[in-house]
């Protein structure tokens, strides 16, 4: 699925924003501001969005997805 350059640029911009949000959450998950407790977004949701965006970019650029590890099973 080839995307136009402007859509790829938008995906890259969204990915950058999600990575910045991830860094902010990792730095300080919750804090107090003017007597109010502020909690940042859920780290798991941010990481899921990052993986999704990376997958979209990889597909748009023709990069094949990572494959799982090959495992050998011995039946007895």
C-alpha positions in Angstrom: 0.0 0.0 0.0 1.8 3.1 -1.2 0.8 6.3 0.4 1.3 9.8 -0.9 4.3 11.7 0.6 2.0 14.0 2.5 0.3 11.2 4.3 3.6 9.6 5.1 4.8 12.9 6.5 1.6 13.1 8.7 2.2 9.5 10.0 5.8 10.5 10.9 4.5 13.6 12.6 2.0 11.6 14.6 4.7 9.1 15.5 6.9 11.9 16.8 4.1 13.2 19.0 3.4 9.8 20.4 7.1 9.3 21.1 7.2 12.7 22.9 4.1 11.7 24.9 5.8 8.4 25.8 8.9 10.2 27.0 6.7 12.6 29.1 4.9 9.7 30.7 8.2 7.9 31.5 9.6 11.0 33.0 6.6 11.7 35.3 3.4 9.6 35.2 1.5 11.9 37.5 2.1 15.3 39.2 0.3 18.0 41.1 -0.3 21.4 39.5 -2.0 24.3 41.4 -3.4 21.8 44.0 -4.9 19.5 41.3 -3.5 16.0 40.6 -2.8 15.5 36.9 -2.3 12.0 35.5 -0.8 11.5 32.1 -2.1 9.1 29.4 -1.8 5.4 29.8 1.6 4.2 28.7 0.2 0.9 27.2 -2.1 2.8 24.9 0.7 5.1 23.8 3.0 2.2 23.1 0.2 0.4 21.2 -0.3 3.5 19.0 3.5 3.8 18.4 3.6 0.1 17.2 0.5 0.7 15.0 2.0 3.8 13.4 5.4 2.1 12.8 3.5 -0.8 11.2 1.6 1.7 8.9 4.8 3.4 7.9 6.5 0.1 7.2 3.7 -1.1 5.0 3.5 2.3 3.2 7.2 2.1 2.5 7.1 -1.5 1.5 9.1 -2.9 4.5 7.9 -6.3 5.5 6.8 -6.8 9.1 9.0 -8.4 11.7 8.4 -12.1 12.0 8.2 -14.1 15.2 10.9 -16.2 16.5 11.2 -19.8 15.1 10.9 -22.4 17.8 11.4 -26.1 17.7 8.9 -28.3 19.5 9.8 -31.9 20.4 6.7 -34.1 21.0 7.1 -37.1 23.3 
